[in-house]
Amino acid sequence: VHALHSLENTLNPVQENAASDNNASPPLHKRIWSKCQSIYGTHSFLIKALILILIAFAYPPLGATYLAPQITATWIAVIFIFVLAGMGIKTEEFAKAFQRLPFNLFVQLFNFGVVSSIVFGFSRLMVSVNALTQSLADGMTICASLPITINMVLVLTKSAGGDEAAAIFNAAFGNLVGIFLSPALILGYLGVTGEVNMGQVFFKLGLRVVLPIFIGQILQHF
């Protein structure tokens, strides 16, 4: 018994020292590195976007000429994004997104009606106080009347942890109805008319969005 007590007394200081070593804070450089990793993990999309913007600002020909944006950005990148989306989103999620009629209606009304009317009113106010030129104000109104861009909708929704299926549906549907709504809005705001090639719009949407998603859905089974 006395031997056990002496052994216990001997081990207790060792255990206390080990516990104090474990509770000690890590070195400063490790804490800084851990904090940087945490910030990057939370804001990785914004950090990457900022880095690319700075690179483009430093050397514009890199993206404007050498990377052939009319092919890489307009076709390859968009198709690749939607193949990945099709692989990551279950078919049931797409079905649920199609059935959420009140939500989808709200998104379209907000994108086309609310945004364009706010931008139109703001741009007219800025013109009245000579803060904007007429041409810039008209350009803002035209941009606000256009449908949302499909690839950026998906990328931003994914980075925010949103409903990707609903984002894809509303982006694609918005571009379809935008064939009719955008010219009507621009005519109502500015009195300017324009023509839209419906066949070309349907062809690009099918080739860049619908087909890649369909391929991604098939790849889920392999």
Accessible surface in RSA format (square Angstrom, percent):
REM  Atomic radii and reference values for relative SASA: ProtOr
REM  Chains: A
REM  Algorithm: Lee & Richards
REM  Probe-radius: 1.40
REM  Slices: 20
REM RES _ NUM      All-atoms   Total-Side   Main-Chain    Non-polar    All polar
REM                ABS   REL    ABS   REL    ABS   REL    ABS   REL    ABS   REL
RES VAL A   1   130.77  86.1  98.08  88.8  32.69  78.8  98.08  85.2  32.69  88.7
RES HIS A   2   162.51  88.8 156.76 109.0   5.75  14.7 107.68 111.0  54.82  63.8
RES ALA A   3    75.99  69.9  63.55  98.1  12.44  28.3  70.25  98.9   5.74  15.2
RES LEU A   4   126.34  70.4 122.38  87.6   3.96   9.9 122.80  86.2   3.54   9.5
RES HIS A   5   103.32  56.5 102.69  71.4   0.64   1.6  67.76  69.8  35.56  41.4
RES SER A   6    61.65  52.1  55.34  73.9   6.31  14.5  46.28  98.5  15.37  21.5
RES LEU A   7    97.84  54.5  94.54  67.6   3.30   8.3  97.82  68.7   0.02   0.0
RES GLU A   8    96.61  55.5  92.74  70.2   3.88   9.2  29.67  57.4  66.94  54.7
RES ASN A   9    98.49  67.9  89.28  86.3   9.21  22.2  26.97  64.9  71.52  69.1
RES THR A  10    86.78  61.7  76.99  78.1   9.79  23.3  60.78  81.6  26.00  39.3
RES LEU A  11    81.52  45.4  81.52  58.3   0.00   0.0  81.52  57.3   0.00   0.0
RES ASN A  12    58.99  40.7  58.28  56.3   0.72   1.7  13.93  33.5  45.07  43.6
RES PRO A  13    66.14  48.2  64.58  58.9   1.56   5.7  66.00  54.5   0.14   0.9
RES VAL A  14    91.36  60.1  89.57  81.1   1.80   4.3  90.46  78.6   0.90   2.4
RES GLN A  15   109.87  61.4 102.59  75.0   7.28  17.3  40.09  85.3  69.78  52.9
RES GLU A  16   118.81  68.2 110.67  83.7   8.15  19.4  44.15  85.4  74.67  61.0
RES ASN A  17    91.43  63.1  91.18  88.1   0.25   0.6  21.14  50.9  70.30  67.9
RES ALA A  18    49.33  45.4  43.45  67.1   5.88  13.4  48.19  67.9   1.13   3.0
RES ALA A  19    49.80  45.8  45.01  69.5   4.79  10.9  49.20  69.3   0.60   1.6
RES SER A  20    63.68  53.8  50.64  67.6  13.04  30.0  47.26 100.6  16.43  23.0
RES ASP A  21   104.18  73.0  87.56  87.1  16.63  39.3  26.56  62.5  77.62  77.4
RES ASN A  22   124.90  86.1  93.46  90.3  31.43  75.7  27.84  67.0  97.05  93.8
RES ASN A  23   126.98  87.6  95.47  92.3  31.51  75.9  30.71  73.9  96.27  93.0
RES ALA A  24    66.75  61.4  43.19  66.7  23.56  53.6  53.68  75.6  13.07  34.6
RES SER A  25    82.83  70.0  55.91  74.6  26.93  62.0  33.84  72.1  48.99  68.6
RES PRO A  26    68.98  50.3  60.61  55.3   8.37  30.4  67.45  55.7   1.53   9.5
RES PRO A  27    67.56  49.2  55.81  50.9  11.75  42.7  67.45  55.7   0.11   0.7
RES LEU A  28   114.10  63.5 108.48  77.6   5.62  14.1 108.48  76.2   5.62  15.1
RES HIS A  29   120.80  66.0 113.38  78.8   7.42  19.0  87.74  90.4  33.06  38.5
RES LYS A  30   117.01  57.1 111.87  68.6   5.14  12.2  59.41  53.5  57.60  61.4
RES ARG A  31   115.01  48.3 107.53  54.8   7.48  17.8  42.32  57.8  72.69  44.1
RES ILE A  32    95.52  54.4  92.63  69.0   2.89   7.0  95.43  68.7   0.09   0.2
RES TRP A  33   161.80  64.9 160.33  77.6   1.47   3.5 146.41  78.1  15.39  25.0
RES SER A  34    64.47  54.5  61.99  82.7   2.48   5.7  23.96  51.0  40.51  56.8
RES LYS A  35   130.98  63.9 126.67  77.7   4.31  10.3  75.00  67.5  55.97  59.6
RES CYS A  36    64.07  48.5  58.32  65.0   5.76  13.5  18.86  47.8  45.21  48.7
RES GLN A  37   100.85  56.4  88.77  64.9  12.08  28.8  32.15  68.4  68.70  52.1
RES SER A  38    66.30  56.0  53.06  70.8  13.24  30.5  31.43  66.9  34.87  48.9
RES ILE A  39    81.72  46.5  79.39  59.1   2.33   5.6  81.72  58.8   0.00   0.0
RES TYR A  40   100.10  46.7  99.90  56.8   0.20   0.5  80.90  60.8  19.20  23.7
RES GLY A  41    58.15  71.7   0.00   N/A  58.15  71.7  33.10  90.8  25.05  56.1
RES THR A  42    99.12  70.5  66.84  67.8  32.28  76.9  51.30  68.9  47.82  72.3
RES HIS A  43    86.46  47.3  82.69  57.5   3.77   9.6  54.95  56.6  31.51  36.7
RES SER A  44    32.45  27.4  31.79  42.4   0.66   1.5   5.17  11.0  27.28  38.2
RES PHE A  45    59.63  29.8  55.94  34.6   3.70   9.6  58.19  35.3   1.44   4.1
RES LEU A  46   116.16  64.7 111.91  80.1   4.25  10.7 112.33  78.9   3.83  10.3
RES ILE A  47    52.56  29.9  51.49  38.4   1.07   2.6  52.51  37.8   0.05   0.1
RES LYS A  48   106.86  52.1 105.34  64.6   1.52   3.6  55.17  49.7  51.70  55.1
RES ALA A  49    33.06  30.4  27.30  42.1   5.75  13.1  32.25  45.4   0.81   2.1
RES LEU A  50   102.57  57.1 101.09  72.3   1.48   3.7 102.09  71.7   0.48   1.3
RES ILE A  51    88.19  50.2  87.62  65.3   0.57   1.4  88.09  63.4   0.10   0.3
RES LEU A  52   116.08  64.6 112.20  80.3   3.88   9.7 112.43  79.0   3.64   9.8
RES ILE A  53   109.33  62.2 106.28  79.2   3.05   7.3 108.62  78.2   0.70   1.9
RES LEU A  54   102.08  56.8  98.92  70.8   3.16   7.9  99.23  69.7   2.85   7.7
RES ILE A  55    76.45  43.5  73.43  54.7   3.02   7.3  76.28  54.9   0.17   0.5
RES ALA A  56    53.62  49.3  47.74  73.7   5.88  13.4  50.89  71.7   2.73   7.2
RES PHE A  57   169.41  84.8 150.71  93.3  18.70  48.6 157.60  95.5  11.81  33.8
RES ALA A  58    82.22  75.6  47.68  73.6  34.54  78.6  55.24  77.8  26.97  71.5
RES TYR A  59   106.26  49.6 106.21  60.4   0.04   0.1  82.78  62.2  23.48  28.9
RES PRO A  60    77.98  56.8  72.82  66.4   5.16  18.7  75.03  61.9   2.95  18.3
RES PRO A  61    49.55  36.1  47.38  43.2   2.17   7.9  49.48  40.8   0.07   0.5
RES LEU A  62    69.01  38.4  69.01  49.4   0.00   0.0  69.01  48.5   0.00   0.0
RES GLY A  63    30.44  37.5   0.00   N/A  30.44  37.5  26.12  71.7   4.32   9.7
RES ALA A  64    72.01  66.2  45.57  70.3  26.45  60.2  51.42  72.4  20.59  54.5
RES THR A  65    88.72  63.1  72.04  73.0  16.68  39.8  53.82  72.3  34.90  52.8
RES TYR A  66   145.11  67.8 114.05  64.9  31.07  80.8  79.68  59.9  65.44  80.7
RES LEU A  67    99.86  55.6  95.84  68.6   4.02  10.1  99.25  69.7   0.61   1.6
RES ALA A  68    28.60  26.3  27.80  42.9   0.80   1.8  28.60  40.3   0.00   0.0
RES PRO A  69    43.49  31.7  42.26  38.5   1.24   4.5  43.04  35.5   0.46   2.8
RES GLN A  70   115.64  64.7 104.16  76.1  11.48  27.3  59.13 125.9  56.51  42.9
RES ILE A  71    92.69  52.7  92.69  69.1   0.00   0.0  92.69  66.7   0.00   0.0
RES THR A  72    52.22  37.1  51.70  52.4   0.52   1.2  47.05  63.2   5.17   7.8
RES ALA A  73    53.62  49.3  45.27  69.9   8.35  19.0  48.54  68.4   5.08  13.5
RES THR A  74    50.23  35.7  44.74  45.4   5.49  13.1  30.22  40.6  20.01  30.2
RES TRP A  75    65.36  26.2  65.36  31.6   0.00   0.0  45.73  24.4  19.63  31.8
RES ILE A  76   102.75  58.5  98.97  73.7   3.78   9.1 101.74  73.3   1.01   2.7
RES ALA A  77    43.41  39.9  37.35  57.6   6.06  13.8  43.36  61.1   0.05   0.1
RES VAL A  78    10.74   7.1  10.74   9.7   0.00   0.0  10.74   9.3   0.00   0.0
RES ILE A  79    56.06  31.9  56.06  41.8   0.00   0.0  56.06  40.4   0.00   0.0
RES PHE A  80   123.10  61.6 119.85  74.2   3.25   8.5 122.88  74.5   0.22   0.6
RES ILE A  81    42.53  24.2  40.24  30.0   2.29   5.5  41.07  29.6   1.46   4.0
RES PHE A  82     0.09   0.0   0.09   0.1   0.00   0.0   0.09   0.1   0.00   0.0
RES VAL A  83    26.56  17.5  26.56  24.0   0.00   0.0  26.56  23.1   0.00   0.0
RES LEU A  84    88.91  49.5  80.68  57.7   8.23  20.7  81.19  57.0   7.72  20.8
RES ALA A  85     6.87   6.3   0.97   1.5   5.90  13.4   6.49   9.1   0.38   1.0
RES GLY A  86     0.00   0.0   0.00   N/A   0.00   0.0   0.00   0.0   0.00   0.0
RES MET A  87    85.17  44.1  69.32  45.9  15.85  37.7  63.91  54.3  21.26  28.2
RES GLY A  88    64.14  79.1   0.00   N/A  64.14  79.1  34.15  93.7  29.99  67.2
RES ILE A  89     5.19   3.0   5.19   3.9   0.00   0.0   5.19   3.7   0.00   0.0
RES LYS A  90   130.15  63.5 129.99  79.8   0.16   0.4  72.88  65.6  57.27  61.0
RES THR A  91    82.92  59.0  81.18  82.3   1.74   4.1  64.69  86.9  18.22  27.6
RES GLU A  92   110.69  63.6 107.64  81.4   3.05   7.3  59.44 115.0  51.25  41.8
RES GLU A  93    75.88  43.6  72.39  54.8   3.50   8.3  26.40  51.1  49.48  40.4
RES PHE A  94    16.92   8.5  16.92  10.5   0.00   0.0  16.92  10.3   0.00   0.0
RES ALA A  95    42.23  38.8  37.74  58.2   4.49  10.2  41.46  58.4   0.77   2.1
RES LYS A  96   135.77  66.2 134.01  82.2   1.76   4.2  78.83  71.0  56.95  60.7
RES ALA A  97     1.32   1.2   0.47   0.7   0.85   1.9   0.87   1.2   0.45   1.2
RES PHE A  98   100.02  50.0  92.58  57.3   7.44  19.4  92.60  56.1   7.42  21.2
RES GLN A  99   134.09  75.0 111.59  81.6  22.49  53.6  41.51  88.3  92.58  70.2
RES ARG A 100    96.67  40.6  91.06  46.4   5.61  13.4  39.33  53.8  57.34  34.8
RES LEU A 101   124.68  69.4 122.87  87.9   1.82   4.6 123.46  86.7   1.22   3.3
RES PRO A 102   109.50  79.8  96.75  88.2  12.75  46.3 103.65  85.6   5.85  36.4
RES PHE A 103    79.95  40.0  73.21  45.3   6.74  17.5  78.88  47.8   1.08   3.1
RES ASN A 104     8.82   6.1   8.43   8.1   0.39   1.0   8.69  20.9   0.13   0.1
RES LEU A 105   110.15  61.3 105.79  75.7   4.36  11.0 109.40  76.8   0.75   2.0
RES PHE A 106   126.07  63.1 123.14  76.3   2.93   7.6 125.73  76.2   0.34   1.0
RES VAL A 107    27.09  17.8  25.23  22.8   1.86   4.5  27.07  23.5   0.02   0.1
RES GLN A 108    14.76   8.3  13.75  10.1   1.00   2.4  13.37  28.5   1.39   1.1
RES LEU A 109   108.65  60.5 106.95  76.5   1.70   4.3 107.66  75.6   0.99   2.7
RES PHE A 110    88.78  44.4  87.97  54.5   0.80   2.1  88.45  53.6   0.32   0.9
RES ASN A 111    27.77  19.2  23.35  22.6   4.42  10.6   4.75  11.4  23.02  22.3
RES PHE A 112     9.28   4.6   9.23   5.7   0.05   0.1   9.28   5.6   0.00   0.0
RES GLY A 113    32.21  39.7   0.00   N/A  32.21  39.7  29.67  81.4   2.54   5.7
RES VAL A 114    61.18  40.3  58.65  53.1   2.53   6.1  60.98  53.0   0.20   0.6
RES VAL A 115    50.03  32.9  48.12  43.6   1.91   4.6  50.03  43.5   0.00   0.0
RES SER A 116     0.00   0.0   0.00   0.0   0.00   0.0   0.00   0.0   0.00   0.0
RES SER A 117    54.07  45.7  45.58  60.8   8.49  19.6  34.43  73.3  19.65  27.5
RES ILE A 118   112.38  64.0 103.86  77.4   8.52  20.5 110.67  79.7   1.71   4.6
RES VAL A 119    34.33  22.6  33.11  30.0   1.22   2.9  34.33  29.8   0.00   0.0
RES PHE A 120    52.79  26.4  52.79  32.7   0.00   0.0  52.79  32.0   0.00   0.0
RES GLY A 121    38.06  46.9   0.00   N/A  38.06  46.9  31.85  87.4   6.21  13.9
RES PHE A 122   102.00  51.0  95.00  58.8   7.00  18.2  99.53  60.3   2.47   7.1
RES SER A 123     0.00   0.0   0.00   0.0   0.00   0.0   0.00   0.0   0.00   0.0
RES ARG A 124    63.09  26.5  58.07  29.6   5.02  12.0  46.82  64.0  16.28   9.9
RES LEU A 125   100.92  56.2  96.21  68.8   4.71  11.8 100.35  70.5   0.57   1.5
RES MET A 126    40.73  21.1  40.73  27.0   0.00   0.0  24.48  20.8  16.25  21.5
RES VAL A 127    36.90  24.3  32.14  29.1   4.76  11.5  32.14  27.9   4.76  12.9
RES SER A 128    82.10  69.4  43.99  58.7  38.10  87.8  50.55 107.6  31.55  44.2
RES VAL A 129    90.53  59.6  63.86  57.8  26.67  64.3  70.72  61.4  19.81  53.7
RES ASN A 130   139.43  96.2 107.93 104.3  31.50  75.9  27.93  67.2 111.50 107.8
RES ALA A 131    61.74  56.8  26.92  41.5  34.83  79.2  36.92  52.0  24.82  65.7
RES LEU A 132    39.89  22.2  28.09  20.1  11.81  29.7  32.96  23.1   6.93  18.7
RES THR A 133    89.77  63.8  82.55  83.7   7.22  17.2  83.93 112.7   5.84   8.8
RES GLN A 134    92.59  51.8  86.27  63.0   6.32  15.0  54.80 116.6  37.79  28.7
RES SER A 135    87.16  73.7  70.58  94.2  16.58  38.2  54.11 115.2  33.05  46.3
RES LEU A 136    94.90  52.8  90.10  64.5   4.79  12.0  94.85  66.6   0.05   0.1
RES ALA A 137     0.00   0.0   0.00   0.0   0.00   0.0   0.00   0.0   0.00   0.0
RES ASP A 138    36.57  25.6  36.57  36.4   0.00   0.0   9.86  23.2  26.71  26.6
RES GLY A 139    28.54  35.2   0.00   N/A  28.54  35.2  28.05  77.0   0.49   1.1
RES MET A 140    58.95  30.5  51.66  34.2   7.29  17.3  49.73  42.3   9.22  12.2
RES THR A 141     0.00   0.0   0.00   0.0   0.00   0.0   0.00   0.0   0.00   0.0
RES ILE A 142    60.81  34.6  60.81  45.3   0.00   0.0  60.81  43.8   0.00   0.0
RES CYS A 143    88.68  67.1  75.57  84.3  13.11  30.8  24.19  61.3  64.48  69.5
RES ALA A 144    13.22  12.2   2.56   4.0  10.66  24.2  11.24  15.8   1.99   5.3
RES SER A 145     0.00   0.0   0.00   0.0   0.00   0.0   0.00   0.0   0.00   0.0
RES LEU A 146    84.39  47.0  74.96  53.6   9.43  23.7  74.96  52.6   9.43  25.4
RES PRO A 147    31.24  22.8  18.83  17.2  12.41  45.1  19.69  16.3  11.54  71.7
RES ILE A 148    48.15  27.4  41.10  30.6   7.04  17.0  47.60  34.3   0.54   1.5
RES THR A 149    84.21  59.9  77.06  78.1   7.15  17.0  71.61  96.2  12.61  19.1
RES ILE A 150    19.55  11.1  14.88  11.1   4.67  11.2  14.88  10.7   4.67  12.7
RES ASN A 151    44.67  30.8  44.48  43.0   0.19   0.5   2.17   5.2  42.50  41.1
RES MET A 152    83.25  43.1  83.25  55.1   0.00   0.0  57.49  48.9  25.75  34.1
RES VAL A 153    28.67  18.9  24.53  22.2   4.14  10.0  28.42  24.7   0.25   0.7
RES LEU A 154     4.70   2.6   4.70   3.4   0.00   0.0   4.70   3.3   0.00   0.0
RES VAL A 155    37.47  24.7  33.73  30.5   3.74   9.0  36.27  31.5   1.20   3.3
RES LEU A 156    87.24  48.6  84.32  60.3   2.92   7.3  84.53  59.4   2.72   7.3
RES THR A 157    28.17  20.0  22.61  22.9   5.57  13.3  14.10  18.9  14.07  21.3
RES LYS A 158   131.76  64.3 117.74  72.2  14.02  33.4  80.49  72.5  51.27  54.6
RES SER A 159    63.58  53.7  19.65  26.2  43.92 101.2  24.45  52.1  39.13  54.8
RES ALA A 160    87.92  80.8  47.24  72.9  40.68  92.5  59.68  84.1  28.23  74.8
RES GLY A 161    69.28  85.4   0.00   N/A  69.28  85.4  35.45  97.3  33.83  75.8
RES GLY A 162    39.22  48.4   0.00   N/A  39.22  48.4  25.96  71.2  13.26  29.7
RES ASP A 163    69.82  48.9  51.14  50.9  18.67  44.2  34.23  80.5  35.59  35.5
RES GLU A 164    38.39  22.0  34.85  26.4   3.54   8.4   5.11   9.9  33.28  27.2
RES ALA A 165     0.94   0.9   0.48   0.7   0.46   1.0   0.48   0.7   0.46   1.2
RES ALA A 166     3.02   2.8   2.87   4.4   0.15   0.3   3.02   4.3   0.00   0.0
RES ALA A 167    12.30  11.3   4.26   6.6   8.03  18.3  11.84  16.7   0.46   1.2
RES ILE A 168     6.89   3.9   6.01   4.5   0.88   2.1   6.89   5.0   0.00   0.0
RES PHE A 169    45.46  22.7  41.52  25.7   3.93  10.2  45.29  27.5   0.17   0.5
RES ASN A 170     4.59   3.2   4.59   4.4   0.00   0.0   3.07   7.4   1.52   1.5
RES ALA A 171     0.32   0.3   0.32   0.5   0.00   0.0   0.32   0.4   0.00   0.0
RES ALA A 172    19.97  18.4  19.97  30.8   0.00   0.0  19.97  28.1   0.00   0.0
RES PHE A 173    83.19  41.6  81.69  50.6   1.50   3.9  82.71  50.1   0.48   1.4
RES GLY A 174     0.75   0.9   0.00   N/A   0.75   0.9   0.75   2.0   0.00   0.0
RES ASN A 175    30.76  21.2  27.73  26.8   3.03   7.3   1.88   4.5  28.87  27.9
RES LEU A 176    54.75  30.5  53.83  38.5   0.92   2.3  54.16  38.0   0.59   1.6
RES VAL A 177    34.21  22.5  33.69  30.5   0.53   1.3  34.11  29.6   0.10   0.3
RES GLY A 178     4.06   5.0   0.00   N/A   4.06   5.0   1.56   4.3   2.50   5.6
RES ILE A 179    12.48   7.1   4.78   3.6   7.70  18.6   7.15   5.2   5.32  14.4
RES PHE A 180   121.12  60.6 108.80  67.4  12.32  32.1 113.26  68.7   7.86  22.5
RES LEU A 181    76.01  42.3  76.01  54.4   0.00   0.0  76.01  53.4   0.00   0.0
RES SER A 182     6.37   5.4   6.37   8.5   0.00   0.0   6.37  13.6   0.00   0.0
RES PRO A 183    34.34  25.0  28.86  26.3   5.48  19.9  33.16  27.4   1.18   7.3
RES ALA A 184    58.62  53.9  44.12  68.1  14.50  33.0  49.70  70.0   8.91  23.6
RES LEU A 185    40.38  22.5  37.34  26.7   3.04   7.6  39.95  28.1   0.43   1.1
RES ILE A 186    24.57  14.0  24.57  18.3   0.00   0.0  24.57  17.7   0.00   0.0
RES LEU A 187    87.78  48.9  82.38  58.9   5.40  13.6  82.38  57.9   5.40  14.5
RES GLY A 188    67.34  83.0   0.00   N/A  67.34  83.0  36.55 100.3  30.79  69.0
RES TYR A 189    51.98  24.3  34.50  19.6  17.48  45.5  27.80  20.9  24.18  29.8
RES LEU A 190    39.53  22.0   9.30   6.7  30.23  76.0  15.98  11.2  23.55  63.4
RES GLY A 191    55.74  68.7   0.00   N/A  55.74  68.7  25.08  68.8  30.66  68.7
RES VAL A 192    79.17  52.1  74.84  67.8   4.32  10.4  78.39  68.1   0.78   2.1
RES THR A 193   105.19  74.8  81.83  83.0  23.35  55.7  51.33  68.9  53.85  81.4
RES GLY A 194    54.76  67.5   0.00   N/A  54.76  67.5  34.77  95.4  19.98  44.8
RES GLU A 195   179.71 103.2 142.06 107.5  37.65  89.6  59.63 115.3 120.08  98.0
RES VAL A 196    65.76  43.3  39.72  36.0  26.04  62.7  43.60  37.9  22.15  60.1
RES ASN A 197    96.37  66.5  79.34  76.7  17.03  41.0  27.46  66.1  68.91  66.6
RES MET A 198    84.02  43.5  80.17  53.1   3.85   9.2  47.41  40.3  36.61  48.5
RES GLY A 199    50.72  62.6   0.00   N/A  50.72  62.6  39.94 109.6  10.78  24.1
RES GLN A 200    88.32  49.4  80.69  59.0   7.63  18.2  23.16  49.3  65.16  49.4
RES VAL A 201    39.37  25.9  36.91  33.4   2.46   5.9  39.12  34.0   0.25   0.7
RES PHE A 202    98.88  49.5  90.50  56.1   8.38  21.8  90.80  55.1   8.07  23.1
RES PHE A 203   123.30  61.7 112.92  69.9  10.38  27.0 121.71  73.8   1.59   4.5
RES LYS A 204    68.94  33.6  68.57  42.1   0.37   0.9  27.97  25.2  40.97  43.6
RES LEU A 205    18.91  10.5  18.22  13.0   0.69   1.7  18.91  13.3   0.00   0.0
RES GLY A 206    26.35  32.5   0.00   N/A  26.35  32.5  23.81  65.3   2.54   5.7
RES LEU A 207    65.05  36.2  61.27  43.8   3.78   9.5  62.37  43.8   2.68   7.2
RES ARG A 208    41.82  17.6  41.82  21.3   0.00   0.0   6.39   8.7  35.43  21.5
RES VAL A 209     3.95   2.6   3.95   3.6   0.00   0.0   3.95   3.4   0.00   0.0
RES VAL A 210    92.92  61.1  89.43  81.0   3.49   8.4  91.93  79.9   0.99   2.7
RES LEU A 211    80.29  44.7  78.34  56.0   1.95   4.9  80.12  56.3   0.17   0.5
RES PRO A 212     1.78   1.3   1.75   1.6   0.03   0.1   1.78   1.5   0.00   0.0
RES ILE A 213    21.14  12.0  21.14  15.7   0.00   0.0  21.14  15.2   0.00   0.0
RES PHE A 214   119.62  59.8 116.95  72.4   2.66   6.9 119.45  72.4   0.17   0.5
RES ILE A 215    71.02  40.4  70.92  52.8   0.10   0.2  71.02  51.1   0.00   0.0
RES GLY A 216     0.00   0.0   0.00   N/A   0.00   0.0   0.00   0.0   0.00   0.0
RES GLN A 217    25.56  14.3  24.11  17.6   1.46   3.5  22.97  48.9   2.60   2.0
RES ILE A 218    73.93  42.1  72.55  54.1   1.38   3.3  73.93  53.2   0.00   0.0
RES LEU A 219    73.58  41.0  66.96  47.9   6.62  16.6  66.96  47.0   6.62  17.8
RES GLN A 220    63.97  35.8  30.18  22.1  33.78  80.4  19.58  41.7  44.39  33.7
RES HIS A 221   154.04  84.2 117.88  81.9  36.16  92.5  83.70  86.3  70.34  81.8
RES PHE A 222   191.40  95.8 125.55  77.8  65.85 171.3 159.84  96.9  31.56  90.3
END  Absolute sums over single chains surface
CHAIN  1 A    15161.6      12967.6       2193.9      11174.8       3986.8
END  Absolute sums over all chains
TOTAL         15161.6      12967.6       2193.9      11174.8       3986.8
